[in-house]
Amino acid sequence: MIIKLIVRGMLVGLLAGLIAAAFAYTVGEPRIDRAIALEEAAAAAAPATGSHSHGEAAPAGHSHGEDEALVSRDGQRFGLFLALGLYGLAVGGLFALAYAALRGRAGPRSEPALAVTLAAAAFTAIVLVPFLKYPANPPAVGDPETINQRTVLYLVAVAIGILSVAAGAATHRYADRSEPWLRWTAAGAAVLIPVAAAWILLPEISEVPQGFPADLLWDFRIASIGTQAVFWLGVGALFAFAARRRSPV
């Protein structure tokens, strides 16, 4: 029976991933194109700044027209749908397992409400908490030398988000005999205190070059978190619909 639930979750995840990809294509791709255009313009202007010459001593890794992208922009756009579809398949299966583990043990008794609550908790833990500390940057922003450090710090932020949300849920559950306001206050504190501590203690990463358009940076970040919001909204709503339309497995 659990196999049916996992398959249902994977199909829901696949559909949610494709919906999120359509959002990212519509809202995010124009910002990426603009960021790439700025990067290419900066590279073209580099000789005028004296950063290198066109002679034999020109540094490796920078040329005009010699280094073609490994994947074309059309290929990257197709890869956007492919990647988010595969991401949705994997996450949908894991979501179904978490849903099965919690059903009847924790969270709302209503199965659609449990699906929506679980999706909202996952978005908060996996996306929102890390994003508040390390928001996404356009392709033209970021030092390749720090990519390993940034990856580790982002994973640490994800772990803190998961543990914080789990602590909040556990606090809310064990305080079920308290007044509702006290129960929700304690649960909120259990989430916010470790998140605030991590926000203060984790190192800052500021690699946005001076002069980079603030409106482009803001729009890209909104498109990035919006894509994840659409994905998790889709997972929660579609799984809730499936739970309402079918008998529990």
Beta strands, then each sheet from edge to edge (+ up, - down):
end
